[in-house]
Structure formats: C-alpha cells, structure tokens
C-alpha cells in the first residue's frame, strides 16, 4: 500500500496507535513507542464510553446531536500523574454539519469532567484527533467550534489536541500541537515512528486488532481478515508441530487471539472481541472441523469455542500438517462470517485493562 494511502487507512491508524503504546526494544522496534516512552499504557481499545447519569441527562436536555456512547480508538493512562490520552483517528477532517460531528461532541464531553467520574483513578484526559497532515487545520477549527457550541448549551467539553500523520522521505512522521506538549510534558513537535517506507509498504505485520466496523471498504476488509486468519493459522502450525502423537492440543479462538495479539485483545471492548473471535471460530475452526469430520480416526473435535486435536501417530500428524500448511487445500475463506451467531461466553472486561 502506498505510504500516502496508509495515513488514511483506519485499520492502520488504529494499530499504529496501539504499537506506539506497546513496550518495544529501544533498538529494532517495529513502531517508535512514543506513548510508552512517556509513561502511557493501554487502558481500553474501542470500548464505548459510559457517561455518568448527570451528564447523560444534560445531553438529553441540550437538544444537540451528541452520541451517547462514543467509542474512541484507544484510551491510554499514565499512573504517575493520572493523566490520560483519548484518541480518535480519521481519514479526513470534517465540519460541524457532518455526520461525524455527533460523535465528536460525544468525545469532547467524554474528555471533560465526565472522564474522571467514569475512569477513576484517572483524572484528566486530552482528546487527540489523528488525521493526515494536510487536514490538521480544518480539524482543529471544527473541534474548536464544537467546543464553543457545547459550552453554549451549558455542557462541559474537555481539552482537545490535533495530531497528524505525514510522510517525510521514507519515514512516517507523527506530529502534535502545543496542547499535547503541555498535557504530556513532551518537548519535541514530532517524531518518526516508522522507517523504510516504500511505495508498496505492506501494513499486515502491524495488524493486532481488526473488525469489519474498523474498515468501511469491503475489499480492504477482506485483506485484513485474511491477515488475521494467516496469523492464527501460523500460530496453530507452530503449536501443532511441537505436539507429540497421542497428546491432545486444546485451545479456543480467544486464547489464540490473545497470543497472536500479544495480549492486546484483553484491552478491546466486548463487542469487538466477539467480532474477532467469530472470524477464527467460524472460518478457521469450522473449516478444520468440517474437513476432518468424515475422515477415519479424525484427529479433530470442536465443541462450542474449544478446538481439540489429537494425532494417533506420526503418519496422521504428517497428513494433517501437510493439509494445514497448504493454503490451496485449506481454502480458508476471507468472507465476513455471519453475525447472527450467539455471543460466545467468557468475554468479560479486559484483564488488566484499567489503570
């Protein structure tokens, strides 16, 4: 994907922000962990913000179009001073009459006094809108106008900041404004977060989180769904290659995703977790089960969300692995799985997903 298109890709934007909050080596990092370096850690990813009752009533009384459960890309928190960063990323700026304005009003109010009430012990949040570099000025103008509008309706919006993604040579440059510097104590104005960009840079190695709601483009959704599937299949191949005959390998879609996302899944909101799990269960697990169901001495058992594989001998293992490692034979679909399936059990709030 061309670098200029990357900065407008919503799935790439989200995963870039997550990588910037992940601990990584000082040298050889995938993405410069700017937020982690400055003490910020993941709190939530794509989880709806729940307004306190008093704020919800004030929203209703205002008569303004305000989203009652705004869902930020991610929230980061810093334990040292209980400050937070609340992110929303967009492929473009928008105006106060846009359909996005209702969401933006919700984000602004979420970062006001309501934030500390909802996410204690965190105390003060800065709303950070991330847009392509050439859209910063218009985005800042829109947020300022919406803030004024909210105050005129006796509502209390929080502070906001506008950040940009741009390409400089072969680097992806992340830039910010003075509000961000004041809130975080960062002294610089920008940093290169990704290096060695090419005209055909492949974003797939950075994929940690994906749901169809993240990507409005059907073709790109299929691409990212395929990346997610390939990551999980690669994990299965690795695990099963180490499995001795007559020993049982047992796993769930959620466990596999926790491992392939390096634990990031735990921070993702319930509905988004379910969406990712559905892909693994209905595409990978169902395909494995259906292919091997009619075989003599089938090594596979699938019950609900639990997959079990037992090889009776090395020959059975070799046959299974030859099939699993051959994309033409496995033919895992990258179509969107049906959404009318029941919600899978065991999807509680993030483990460690709060400060």
C-alpha positions in Angstrom: 0.0 0.0 0.0 1.3 3.4 -0.9 2.5 5.4 2.1 0.1 8.3 1.4 -2.8 5.9 1.5 -1.5 4.3 4.7 -2.1 7.5 6.7 -5.7 7.5 5.6 -6.4 3.8 6.3 -8.5 3.5 9.5 -7.2 0.0 10.4 -3.6 1.1 10.0 -4.2 4.2 12.1 -5.7 2.2 15.0 -2.9 -0.4 15.0 -0.2 2.3 14.7 -1.6 4.0 17.9 -1.6 0.7 19.7 2.0 -0.1 18.7 3.0 3.4 19.9 1.7 2.4 23.4 3.4 -1.0 23.5 6.7 -1.8 25.1 9.3 -2.5 22.5 13.1 -2.7 22.3 15.0 0.6 22.3 16.6 -0.5 19.1 14.9 -2.6 16.5 11.3 -1.5 17.4 8.6 -2.0 14.9 6.9 1.4 15.6 8.5 4.0 17.8 6.7 3.6 21.1 6.2 7.3 21.7 3.4 7.0 24.3 5.0 4.1 26.2 8.3 6.1 26.4 6.4 8.9 28.1 4.7 6.7 30.7 1.4 6.0 29.0 -0.1 2.5 29.0 -3.1 0.9 27.3 -6.4 1.2 29.2 -9.1 0.4 26.6 -9.3 -0.2 22.8 -12.6 0.5 21.0 -14.7 0.4 24.1 -17.8 2.6 24.4 -17.5 5.4 26.9 -20.3 5.3 29.6 -21.4 8.8 30.6 -22.4 9.4 34.3 -26.1 9.7 34.7 -26.0 13.5 35.3 -24.1 14.1 32.1 -26.4 11.8 30.1 -29.4 13.8 31.4 -27.7 17.1 30.4 -27.0 15.7 27.0 -30.7 14.9 26.5 -31.7 18.3 27.7 -29.3 20.1 25.4 -31.2 19.3 22.2 -27.9 18.8 20.4 -27.0 15.8 18.3 -24.5 14.0 20.7 -23.5 10.4 20.6 -24.4 8.9 23.9 -21.8 6.1 23.8 -18.8 7.4 21.9 -16.2 4.8 21.1 -12.6 6.1 21.0 -9.9 4.2 19.1 -8.0 3.8 22.4 -7.5 5.3 25.8 -4.1 5.5 27.4 -3.3 6.3 31.0 -0.3 7.4 33.0 -0.1 6.3 36.6 2.5 8.9 37.6 0.0 11.8 37.3 -3.3 10.1 36.4 -3.4 11.8 33.1 -4.9 10.2 30.0 -4.9 10.4 26.3 -8.2 9.7 24.5 -7.7 9.0 20.7 -9.9 9.3 17.7 -8.4 8.8 14.2 -10.0 9.9 10.9 -9.0 9.6 7.3 -10.1 13.2 6.7 -11.2 16.2 8.6 -14.9 17.2 8.8 -17.2 20.1 9.5 -19.7 20.9 12.2 -22.6 19.9 10.0 -21.0 16.4 9.2 -22.5 13.2 10.4 -19.2 12.8 12.4 -20.0 15.9 14.4 -22.3 14.0 16.7 -19.5 11.5 17.6 -17.0 14.4 18.1 -19.4 16.1 20.5 -19.6 12.9 22.5 -15.8 12.6 22.5 -15.4 16.2 23.7 -17.8 15.6 26.6 -16.2 12.3 27.5 -12.9 14.2 28.0 -14.5 16.8 30.3 -15.4 16.3 34.0 -17.2 13.1 33.0 -13.9 11.3 32.3 -12.7 11.3 35.9 -16.1 10.1 37.1 -16.1 7.2 34.7 -12.4 6.1 34.7 -11.1 6.7 38.2 -8.3 6.9 39.3 -7.5 8.7 36.0 -8.3 12.3 36.4 -7.7 14.4 33.3 -8.0 13.4 29.7 -6.9 15.1 26.5 -8.9 14.3 23.3 -6.5 13.6 20.5 -7.8 13.6 16.9 -5.4 12.0 14.5 -5.7 13.0 10.8 -3.5 13.2 7.7 -1.1 16.1 7.9 -2.9 18.3 5.4 -6.2 18.1 7.4 -5.0 19.4 10.7 -6.0 23.0 10.5 -9.6 22.2 9.4 -9.9 19.5 12.1 -8.7 22.0 14.8 -11.2 24.6 13.6 -14.1 22.1 13.7 -13.2 20.9 17.2 -13.0 24.5 18.5 -16.4 25.3 17.0 -18.0 22.2 18.5 -16.5 23.0 21.9 -18.0 26.5 21.8 -21.3 25.1 20.8 -21.3 22.6 23.8 -20.4 25.3 26.3 -23.2 27.5 25.0 -25.5 24.6 25.8 -24.1 24.6 29.4 -22.2 21.4 28.8 -18.6 20.8 29.8 -16.3 19.6 27.0 -12.7 18.7 27.7 -9.5 19.9 26.1 -8.6 18.7 22.6 -5.5 18.3 20.5 -4.9 17.6 16.8 -2.2 15.2 15.7 -1.0 14.4 12.2 0.4 11.6 10.2 2.6 12.5 7.2 5.3 11.1 5.1 8.8 12.5 5.1 11.2 10.8 2.8 11.0 7.1 3.8 9.7 7.9 7.3 6.2 8.1 8.7 6.1 11.3 10.8 3.8 11.7 13.8 3.3 15.3 14.8 1.3 17.1 17.5 0.4 20.5 18.9 1.1 22.6 22.0 -1.9 21.2 23.9 -0.3 17.7 23.7 3.1 19.1 24.8 1.5 20.8 27.8 -0.5 17.7 28.8 2.3 15.2 28.5 5.5 17.1 29.0 6.9 16.1 25.6 9.2 18.8 24.4 9.5 17.9 20.7 6.9 18.7 18.0 7.1 15.4 16.0 8.9 12.1 15.7 9.5 9.5 13.0 7.5 6.4 14.2 8.0 4.1 11.2 11.0 3.9 8.9 11.9 2.5 5.5 8.5 3.1 3.9 8.3 2.1 0.3 5.7 2.6 -2.4 4.3 -0.9 -1.7 4.7 -1.0 2.1 2.7 -3.9 3.5 0.8 -2.9 6.6 0.0 -6.5 7.6 2.9 -7.1 10.0 1.5 -4.4 12.2 -2.0 -5.8 12.5 -3.0 -6.5 16.1 -6.7 -5.6 16.0 -9.3 -5.7 13.3 -13.1 -5.9 13.0 -15.2 -5.0 10.0 -16.5 -2.0 11.8 -13.0 -0.6 11.6 -12.9 -0.7 7.8 -15.8 0.6 5.6 -14.1 -0.7 2.4 -15.2 -4.2 1.6 -12.0 -5.1 -0.3 -9.7 -3.8 2.4 -11.8 -5.7 5.0 -11.2 -8.9 3.1 -7.5 -8.2 3.0 -7.2 -7.5 6.8 -9.4 -10.5 7.6 -7.0 -12.7 5.6 -4.1 -11.2 7.5 -5.8 -12.1 10.8 -6.5 -15.6 9.6 -3.0 -16.1 8.5 -1.6 -15.0 11.8 -3.7 -17.5 13.7 -3.0 -20.4 11.3 0.7 -19.7 11.6 0.3 -20.0 15.4 -1.6 -23.2 15.1 1.1 -24.6 12.7 3.8 -23.7 15.2 2.0 -25.3 18.2 1.0 -28.5 16.4 4.4 -29.1 15.0 5.5 -29.5 18.6 2.6 -31.8 19.6 3.7 -35.4 20.2 1.3 -38.2 18.9 -1.4 -39.3 21.4 -1.2 -35.9 23.2 -4.1 -33.6 23.0 -3.8 -30.0 21.9 -6.7 -27.9 23.2 -7.3 -24.2 22.5 -10.0 -21.6 22.0 -10.3 -18.8 19.5 -9.9 -16.3 22.2 -6.7 -17.9 23.5 -5.2 -18.0 20.0 -6.0 -14.3 19.5 -4.6 -13.3 22.9 -1.3 -14.9 21.8 -1.2 -13.5 18.3 -2.1 -10.0 19.6 0.5 -10.3 22.4 -2.3 -9.8 25.0 -3.7 -6.7 23.3 -7.1 -8.5 22.9 -7.7 -8.1 26.6 -8.0 -4.3 26.2 -10.5 -4.5 23.4 -14.2 -3.8 24.0 -16.5 -6.8 24.4 -18.3 -6.4 21.0 -15.0 -6.0 19.1 -13.5 -9.1 20.8 -16.6 -11.1 19.8 -16.2 -10.0 16.2 -12.6 -11.1 16.1 -13.3 -14.4 17.8 -16.2 -15.0 15.3 -13.7 -14.8 12.4 -11.5 -17.5 14.0 -14.2 -19.8 15.1 -16.4 -19.7 12.0 -13.7 -19.6 9.4 -10.7 -21.5 10.8 -12.2 -23.8 13.4 -15.3 -24.6 11.3 -13.2 -25.4 8.2 -10.8 -27.6 10.1 -13.7 -29.5 11.7 -15.8 -29.9 8.6 -12.8 -31.2 6.5 -11.7 -33.8 9.0 -15.1 -34.8 10.3 -15.6 -37.6 7.8 -12.1 -39.0 8.0 -11.4 -42.3 9.6 -9.9 -41.6 13.1 -10.5 -37.9 12.8 -8.0 -36.0 15.0 -10.3 -33.1 15.5 -13.0 -32.3 18.0 -14.8 -29.0 18.1 -17.3 -28.1 20.7 -18.6 -24.5 21.0 -15.4 -22.4 21.1 -13.0 -25.2 22.1 -10.8 -27.0 19.5 -9.1 -30.2 20.4 -6.6 -32.1 18.1 -5.0 -35.4 18.9 -2.8 -37.3 16.4 -2.9 -41.1 16.8 0.5 -41.5 15.2 3.2 -39.6 13.2 1.5 -40.5 9.9 -1.7 -38.9 11.0 0.2 -35.8 12.1 2.0 -35.6 8.9 -1.2 -35.8 6.9 -2.9 -33.1 9.0 0.1 -30.8 8.9 0.5 -31.1 5.1 -3.1 -30.1 4.7 -3.0 -27.2 7.3 0.1 -25.7 5.7 -1.2 -25.7 2.2 -3.4 -22.7 1.5 -4.8 -24.2 -1.7 -6.1 -27.2 0.3 -7.3 -25.5 3.4 -9.1 -22.7 1.4 -9.9 -20.6 4.4 -12.4 -18.0 3.3 -11.8 -14.3 3.8 -15.5 -13.5 3.6 -17.2 -11.8 6.5 -18.6 -14.6 8.7 -22.3 -14.5 9.7 -23.1 -12.2 12.5 -26.2 -13.9 13.7 -24.3 -16.4 15.7 -24.7 -16.3 19.5 -22.2 -14.3 21.5 -19.5 -16.6 22.8 -19.1 -17.0 26.6 -16.2 -15.8 28.6 -15.9 -12.3 27.3 -15.6 -10.3 30.5 -13.9 -6.9 30.8 -10.2 -6.7 29.9 -7.9 -8.4 32.3 -5.6 -5.6 33.4 -7.5 -3.3 31.0 -7.8 -0.5 33.5 -5.4 1.6 35.5 
